[in-house]
Amino acid sequence: MSEKPINPNRRRSGKISFLRRKNQNLVDQLNVHTENTVLNEETKTYVSKFVKNVRDCASLSLYEQTATDIKHISSHTCDHKLCFICNYLRQKKIRRKYSLWFDNNPHFLTILKEKGSTYVEKVITIWQHENKYSEYEIVSRVKFEVMHLLLTVRHTEDGFKGEKFYQKEFRRLFNLMRKKEEWLSWVYGGEFGFEITKKENGYHIHVHSMIFVKKGYRNRNKIYRMIFELWNKATVDETNDKKEFTEKELTAIKKNCGNIPNWEAPEDFVKRLKPNGATRIRLEGLYIRDDDGKKIYVTEYTGQNVMKSLLEIISYHFEPYAFDKENDEFDVPLMVELLPYMFNLRIYDRFGILHSESPLAMKNNSLLSDLEEALESKEELEGGLEKAKENSNFSIINPVYVYHPKHDDYRITINEKGLNLRIDLSASNTKDAVEEMSRMAVMMHQEPTPKASNPMPGNTNFHNHDISSQERAYFEEQINDMIGE
Ligand SMILES: [Zn+2]
């Protein structure tokens, strides 16, 4: 039954081509929308910037032609929050990082740290001990449990607390809650991402969060009640005149809180809650499913199945907004509405014990270090990036012209147009070829009059390459041909 696994390089290349076409499709739909809709100047600017981003994203892609095969090396991307290619690459990257992290961190550590004239216990990660607190003696190992938290606020068509787009206020309240003593006594830290959809009752903004909590018997119910009460009170909306819970709401809350021996009964617990505060809150331990589809909760974070469901929580954060996955449809009007808000919006973050955990950082990677990290096959790694290769040619090709026929084992196949428009590089090894592509990308993003400003955040290490005006004109023309206006 089992099919032959697809060569990972071809699979990645196939995905990039597929998403590059999807981006193209989105660009076409956005252009139609802007032609037929009255938009204010500000929105127009954001839309045209976005269109340029997703149209250019990965249009510069580096392929290596060897004597026997073609390989996809890397792509220059736009880093926009709504881009399909960039979100796919972010998902891959975050999975890689967390999967390695869980292998290296089966538990946390406690150290004793001076505070004034006394010592207090501090829980840190293994990496933090090695890199920041190596002079401290380890007092104990701390077991943790991972849970998936979902937070919402009570909102109407008019939004929340008088704001239609209330992500900033949501974020502020979530930050405040994480400073509360009750929270800190149960939760070591975690990571979260915002999701934004729109329904009949306005923007629905919510948070998915992976939290690391104290391990213990039936802790889920206790932590759930703690978070429920904190979040319900924190999110009271005075502009919402809801005075009482409905019977349906009460039943749901009581059921979700569960019974805890020697704790307050659910009937009494709900009496303390505010009807105009949030009540849609979910907390669940990590589970896998057995052969009959039944949930099995797990507290050890090893093994392929466990890792798969762990990484699913995290990859939630990098699902493109305003896209209906089930029907494979873009919500273009929503996308246009969101664009002005998305600018400068922090939608993903780590907190508590994970806050300064550098091995989990997503930013500040150049194309090269990304590439080194992402190399999937052992041969690729052992081949080395700087080794000159015999009979290897590097070309920049737009992935829209690249196909992966199933009958040919998904081999990378470039159509005639792609071959005609490709830009051959003079580089003789992978490292030089990636740098050459990055220089082109820098040029592509520069204004006609060179400014000192950083044209491509995160890729500053290619700035000192001088490009002659002739070279620039030559490349510019070729790039424009390849991407197509
Ligand atoms: Zn992109």
Residues whose N, C-alpha, C, O or C-beta is under 5 A from the ligand:
A	BS01	ZN	C57 T77 C78 D79 H80 C83 I85 C86
